[in-house]
Amino acid sequence: MKIPLVILAIVALILVLSQVFLPKPGPDSVEPRTDLPWQIQVNPDGSSRVFDLQLGSATLADAMAKFGGLEDIAVFEPGTGPLVLEAYFGDVQFGPLKAKIVVGLEASDAELAALRERSVKREGSPSGDWKYVLADAPKLHAGRRLSVITYIPGARKLDADFFRARFGEPAASLQENEQAVSWFYPQYGLSILIDDQAREVLEYQPPRDFVMPQGVTANPAAP
């Protein structure tokens, strides 16, 4: 019985000494997160920083370094509105939330039309939107600047109080249908779709490029 007691005593002594002599982490050793969905930094020139990406100058290469590999690159054609070149990421984890992320890429009208023509697959949706999938390697578009970031949380039913606690009162809102409403924060370049039947959608763009849609209702409670 003496040997086990000696071993236990040695282990206990090592634990005590490690607590005494090992340096304790200082307050600066753990850096705070700066890439959460509600952390938006607005710059004097009207650009913004979100997810540690500078909207207005960040490129697809920067987004890939932050979010990981791509699922698809495609030309998106909404039922109403212009064509958009988009890059689609898989599930991305930031803080407590997992999300799908889509980034819009700058491209001229002529480039968009040409890309759509050489797409390898067309996918439709009940809403009348079309997605023209490209076979292009990501490096062909790596230098394109981001025009918008769309963040779709994996968690369902994030309610109005969740967003109000993080962004404050919206400047305006728009009732999309019976179960969905959009909130607008032009000072952040942010719009949020809150949907009782589907996932919520957050869309970020530089505040200088933000245009309030028609038909919105101003919020008298907004600061």
Contacts in CASP RR format, 6 or more apart in sequence:
PFRMAT RR
TARGET T0000
AUTHOR 0000-0000-0000
METHOD contacts of the structure
MODEL  1
MKIPLVILAIVALILVLSQVFLPKPGPDSVEPRTDLPWQIQVNPDGSSRV
FDLQLGSATLADAMAKFGGLEDIAVFEPGTGPLVLEAYFGDVQFGPLKAK
IVVGLEASDAELAALRERSVKREGSPSGDWKYVLADAPKLHAGRRLSVIT
YIPGARKLDADFFRARFGEPAASLQENEQAVSWFYPQYGLSILIDDQARE
VLEYQPPRDFVMPQGVTANPAAP
33 39 0 8 1.000
33 94 0 8 1.000
33 95 0 8 1.000
34 52 0 8 1.000
35 50 0 8 1.000
35 51 0 8 1.000
35 52 0 8 1.000
35 66 0 8 1.000
35 94 0 8 1.000
36 94 0 8 1.000
36 95 0 8 1.000
37 50 0 8 1.000
37 51 0 8 1.000
37 94 0 8 1.000
37 97 0 8 1.000
37 99 0 8 1.000
37 151 0 8 1.000
37 153 0 8 1.000
37 166 0 8 1.000
37 202 0 8 1.000
38 166 0 8 1.000
38 167 0 8 1.000
39 50 0 8 1.000
40 48 0 8 1.000
40 49 0 8 1.000
40 50 0 8 1.000
40 188 0 8 1.000
40 189 0 8 1.000
40 190 0 8 1.000
40 204 0 8 1.000
41 48 0 8 1.000
41 49 0 8 1.000
41 50 0 8 1.000
42 48 0 8 1.000
42 187 0 8 1.000
42 188 0 8 1.000
42 207 0 8 1.000
43 49 0 8 1.000
45 208 0 8 1.000
46 206 0 8 1.000
46 207 0 8 1.000
46 208 0 8 1.000
47 54 0 8 1.000
47 55 0 8 1.000
47 56 0 8 1.000
47 57 0 8 1.000
47 206 0 8 1.000
47 207 0 8 1.000
47 208 0 8 1.000
48 54 0 8 1.000
48 55 0 8 1.000
48 188 0 8 1.000
48 189 0 8 1.000
48 204 0 8 1.000
48 205 0 8 1.000
48 206 0 8 1.000
48 207 0 8 1.000
49 55 0 8 1.000
50 149 0 8 1.000
50 204 0 8 1.000
51 66 0 8 1.000
51 67 0 8 1.000
51 94 0 8 1.000
51 149 0 8 1.000
51 151 0 8 1.000
52 66 0 8 1.000
53 62 0 8 1.000
53 63 0 8 1.000
53 66 0 8 1.000
53 146 0 8 1.000
53 149 0 8 1.000
54 62 0 8 1.000
55 146 0 8 1.000
55 148 0 8 1.000
55 149 0 8 1.000
55 204 0 8 1.000
55 205 0 8 1.000
55 206 0 8 1.000
56 145 0 8 1.000
56 146 0 8 1.000
56 147 0 8 1.000
56 206 0 8 1.000
57 145 0 8 1.000
58 145 0 8 1.000
58 146 0 8 1.000
59 142 0 8 1.000
59 143 0 8 1.000
59 144 0 8 1.000
59 145 0 8 1.000
59 146 0 8 1.000
60 87 0 8 1.000
60 103 0 8 1.000
60 105 0 8 1.000
60 138 0 8 1.000
60 141 0 8 1.000
60 142 0 8 1.000
60 143 0 8 1.000
60 144 0 8 1.000
60 146 0 8 1.000
61 142 0 8 1.000
61 143 0 8 1.000
62 146 0 8 1.000
63 87 0 8 1.000
63 89 0 8 1.000
63 103 0 8 1.000
63 146 0 8 1.000
63 149 0 8 1.000
64 70 0 8 1.000
64 138 0 8 1.000
64 142 0 8 1.000
67 89 0 8 1.000
67 90 0 8 1.000
67 92 0 8 1.000
67 101 0 8 1.000
68 89 0 8 1.000
68 92 0 8 1.000
69 89 0 8 1.000
69 90 0 8 1.000
69 138 0 8 1.000
70 87 0 8 1.000
70 88 0 8 1.000
70 89 0 8 1.000
70 138 0 8 1.000
71 88 0 8 1.000
71 89 0 8 1.000
71 90 0 8 1.000
72 87 0 8 1.000
72 88 0 8 1.000
72 133 0 8 1.000
72 134 0 8 1.000
73 85 0 8 1.000
73 86 0 8 1.000
73 87 0 8 1.000
73 88 0 8 1.000
73 133 0 8 1.000
73 134 0 8 1.000
73 136 0 8 1.000
73 138 0 8 1.000
73 141 0 8 1.000
74 85 0 8 1.000
74 86 0 8 1.000
74 88 0 8 1.000
74 119 0 8 1.000
74 131 0 8 1.000
74 132 0 8 1.000
74 133 0 8 1.000
74 134 0 8 1.000
75 83 0 8 1.000
75 84 0 8 1.000
75 85 0 8 1.000
75 86 0 8 1.000
75 112 0 8 1.000
75 115 0 8 1.000
75 116 0 8 1.000
75 119 0 8 1.000
75 131 0 8 1.000
75 132 0 8 1.000
75 134 0 8 1.000
76 83 0 8 1.000
76 84 0 8 1.000
76 85 0 8 1.000
76 86 0 8 1.000
76 129 0 8 1.000
76 130 0 8 1.000
76 131 0 8 1.000
76 132 0 8 1.000
77 83 0 8 1.000
77 116 0 8 1.000
77 129 0 8 1.000
77 130 0 8 1.000
77 131 0 8 1.000
77 132 0 8 1.000
78 84 0 8 1.000
78 128 0 8 1.000
78 129 0 8 1.000
79 127 0 8 1.000
79 128 0 8 1.000
79 129 0 8 1.000
79 130 0 8 1.000
82 109 0 8 1.000
82 112 0 8 1.000
83 109 0 8 1.000
83 112 0 8 1.000
83 113 0 8 1.000
83 116 0 8 1.000
84 104 0 8 1.000
84 112 0 8 1.000
85 104 0 8 1.000
85 105 0 8 1.000
85 106 0 8 1.000
85 107 0 8 1.000
85 111 0 8 1.000
85 112 0 8 1.000
85 115 0 8 1.000
85 141 0 8 1.000
85 144 0 8 1.000
86 102 0 8 1.000
86 103 0 8 1.000
86 104 0 8 1.000
86 105 0 8 1.000
87 102 0 8 1.000
87 103 0 8 1.000
87 104 0 8 1.000
87 105 0 8 1.000
87 138 0 8 1.000
87 141 0 8 1.000
88 100 0 8 1.000
88 101 0 8 1.000
88 102 0 8 1.000
89 100 0 8 1.000
89 101 0 8 1.000
89 102 0 8 1.000
89 103 0 8 1.000
90 100 0 8 1.000
90 101 0 8 1.000
91 98 0 8 1.000
91 99 0 8 1.000
91 100 0 8 1.000
91 154 0 8 1.000
92 98 0 8 1.000
92 99 0 8 1.000
92 100 0 8 1.000
92 101 0 8 1.000
93 99 0 8 1.000
97 153 0 8 1.000
97 154 0 8 1.000
97 155 0 8 1.000
98 153 0 8 1.000
98 154 0 8 1.000
98 155 0 8 1.000
99 151 0 8 1.000
99 152 0 8 1.000
99 153 0 8 1.000
99 154 0 8 1.000
100 151 0 8 1.000
100 152 0 8 1.000
100 154 0 8 1.000
101 149 0 8 1.000
101 150 0 8 1.000
101 151 0 8 1.000
101 152 0 8 1.000
102 149 0 8 1.000
102 150 0 8 1.000
102 152 0 8 1.000
103 146 0 8 1.000
103 148 0 8 1.000
103 149 0 8 1.000
103 150 0 8 1.000
104 146 0 8 1.000
104 147 0 8 1.000
104 148 0 8 1.000
104 149 0 8 1.000
104 150 0 8 1.000
105 141 0 8 1.000
105 144 0 8 1.000
105 145 0 8 1.000
105 146 0 8 1.000
105 147 0 8 1.000
106 144 0 8 1.000
106 145 0 8 1.000
106 146 0 8 1.000
106 147 0 8 1.000
107 115 0 8 1.000
107 144 0 8 1.000
115 132 0 8 1.000
115 134 0 8 1.000
115 136 0 8 1.000
116 132 0 8 1.000
118 134 0 8 1.000
119 132 0 8 1.000
119 133 0 8 1.000
119 134 0 8 1.000
120 133 0 8 1.000
120 134 0 8 1.000
120 135 0 8 1.000
121 132 0 8 1.000
121 133 0 8 1.000
122 130 0 8 1.000
122 131 0 8 1.000
122 132 0 8 1.000
122 133 0 8 1.000
123 130 0 8 1.000
123 131 0 8 1.000
123 133 0 8 1.000
124 130 0 8 1.000
124 131 0 8 1.000
125 131 0 8 1.000
147 205 0 8 1.000
147 209 0 8 1.000
148 203 0 8 1.000
148 204 0 8 1.000
148 205 0 8 1.000
149 203 0 8 1.000
149 204 0 8 1.000
149 205 0 8 1.000
150 201 0 8 1.000
150 202 0 8 1.000
150 203 0 8 1.000
150 204 0 8 1.000
151 201 0 8 1.000
151 202 0 8 1.000
151 203 0 8 1.000
151 204 0 8 1.000
152 199 0 8 1.000
152 200 0 8 1.000
152 201 0 8 1.000
152 202 0 8 1.000
153 199 0 8 1.000
153 200 0 8 1.000
153 202 0 8 1.000
154 199 0 8 1.000
156 199 0 8 1.000
157 196 0 8 1.000
158 194 0 8 1.000
158 200 0 8 1.000
159 194 0 8 1.000
160 183 0 8 1.000
160 194 0 8 1.000
163 183 0 8 1.000
163 192 0 8 1.000
163 194 0 8 1.000
163 200 0 8 1.000
167 183 0 8 1.000
167 185 0 8 1.000
167 188 0 8 1.000
167 190 0 8 1.000
167 192 0 8 1.000
168 223 0 8 1.000
169 219 0 8 1.000
169 221 0 8 1.000
169 222 0 8 1.000
169 223 0 8 1.000
170 183 0 8 1.000
170 184 0 8 1.000
170 185 0 8 1.000
170 192 0 8 1.000
170 219 0 8 1.000
170 222 0 8 1.000
171 184 0 8 1.000
171 185 0 8 1.000
171 186 0 8 1.000
171 187 0 8 1.000
171 212 0 8 1.000
171 218 0 8 1.000
171 219 0 8 1.000
171 222 0 8 1.000
172 183 0 8 1.000
172 184 0 8 1.000
172 212 0 8 1.000
172 216 0 8 1.000
172 217 0 8 1.000
172 218 0 8 1.000
172 219 0 8 1.000
172 222 0 8 1.000
173 181 0 8 1.000
173 182 0 8 1.000
173 183 0 8 1.000
173 184 0 8 1.000
173 216 0 8 1.000
173 217 0 8 1.000
173 219 0 8 1.000
174 181 0 8 1.000
174 182 0 8 1.000
174 184 0 8 1.000
174 213 0 8 1.000
174 215 0 8 1.000
174 216 0 8 1.000
174 217 0 8 1.000
175 181 0 8 1.000
175 217 0 8 1.000
176 182 0 8 1.000
176 193 0 8 1.000
179 195 0 8 1.000
179 196 0 8 1.000
179 197 0 8 1.000
180 193 0 8 1.000
180 194 0 8 1.000
180 195 0 8 1.000
180 196 0 8 1.000
180 197 0 8 1.000
180 198 0 8 1.000
181 193 0 8 1.000
181 194 0 8 1.000
182 191 0 8 1.000
182 192 0 8 1.000
182 193 0 8 1.000
182 194 0 8 1.000
182 213 0 8 1.000
183 191 0 8 1.000
183 192 0 8 1.000
183 194 0 8 1.000
184 190 0 8 1.000
184 191 0 8 1.000
184 212 0 8 1.000
184 213 0 8 1.000
184 216 0 8 1.000
185 191 0 8 1.000
185 192 0 8 1.000
186 207 0 8 1.000
186 210 0 8 1.000
186 212 0 8 1.000
187 207 0 8 1.000
188 204 0 8 1.000
188 207 0 8 1.000
189 204 0 8 1.000
189 205 0 8 1.000
189 206 0 8 1.000
189 207 0 8 1.000
189 209 0 8 1.000
189 210 0 8 1.000
190 202 0 8 1.000
190 203 0 8 1.000
190 204 0 8 1.000
191 202 0 8 1.000
191 203 0 8 1.000
192 200 0 8 1.000
192 201 0 8 1.000
192 202 0 8 1.000
192 203 0 8 1.000
193 200 0 8 1.000
193 201 0 8 1.000
193 202 0 8 1.000
193 203 0 8 1.000
194 200 0 8 1.000
195 201 0 8 1.000
END
